[in-house]
Amino acid sequence: MKKWLTYCGVSICFCFLMVSSCTGSKQAVDITDKEKMAFDQTKGDTISISSDSSEYEIIIIEPGFNFWLQSIARPEGYYSQSFLENRNQIFVINYNQRVLQPNRYSAGLYEWQIDYDPNIDYGYEVNYKLYNYFIYFQRKYNQRLGPFIPRI
């Protein structure tokens, strides 16, 4: 009888662990009304991301991004350049992997690869705007390009 109770207790614990591990803790991203307004824009924005101290430039054509960058994103100087570079490296790797898998990920979202070399100093402004574009992209299209929730 004691052996049977032990067996039942272990089985119940095992079942509890299995059920609790199956329910992931994926958190939803809260979108404000102001942010939704930026996402709903249809008029094209063109942002040129460049640095005075480097010859690198990125051009982003995305409706609502300019409004979102100016009104919702954290201001320049909020993040350190090393933080931005580390996050951009993770985002670019994941983004580029999705570009190479058009049957699995929407080719409309992941059109071209991004050439981002972590050994090049692109400057603060390029990294700041690229990082914020990735945050905008993830929030607008409900994507996850890294292990963390895209927060503002």
URVENRA-V89308 format. One record per backbone hydrogen bond with DSSP energy under -0.5 kcal/mol. NH is the residue of the N-H (numbers start at 1). CO is the residue of the C=O. If there is no record, write none. Layout:
# URVENRA-V89308
NH&CO + NH&CO
This chain:
# URVENRA-V89308
5&1 + 6&2 + 7&3 + 8&4 + 9&5 + 10&6 + 11&7 + 12&8 + 13&9 + 14&10 + 15&11 + 16&12 + 17&13 + 18&14 + 19&15 + 20&16 + 21&17 + 22&18 + 23&19 + 24&22 + 30&28 + 32&30 + 36&32 + 37&33 + 38&34 + 39&35 + 40&36 + 41&38 + 47&60 + 49&47 + 49&58 + 50&48 + 51&56 + 54&51 + 58&49 + 60&47 + 60&58 + 61&59 + 62&45 + 62&60 + 64&43 + 65&62 + 66&62 + 68&64 + 69&65 + 70&66 + 71&67 + 72&68 + 73&68 + 78&75 + 84&80 + 85&81 + 86&82 + 87&83 + 88&84 + 89&85 + 90&86 + 91&87 + 92&88 + 93&89 + 94&90 + 95&91 + 96&92 + 97&93 + 98&94 + 99&95 + 100&96 + 101&98 + 104&101 + 105&101 + 109&106 + 110&106 + 111&109 + 115&113 + 116&114 + 118&116 + 120&117 + 122&120 + 127&123 + 128&124 + 129&125 + 130&126 + 131&127 + 132&128 + 133&129 + 134&130 + 135&131 + 136&132 + 137&133 + 138&134 + 139&135 + 140&136 + 141&137 + 142&138 + 143&138 + 151&149
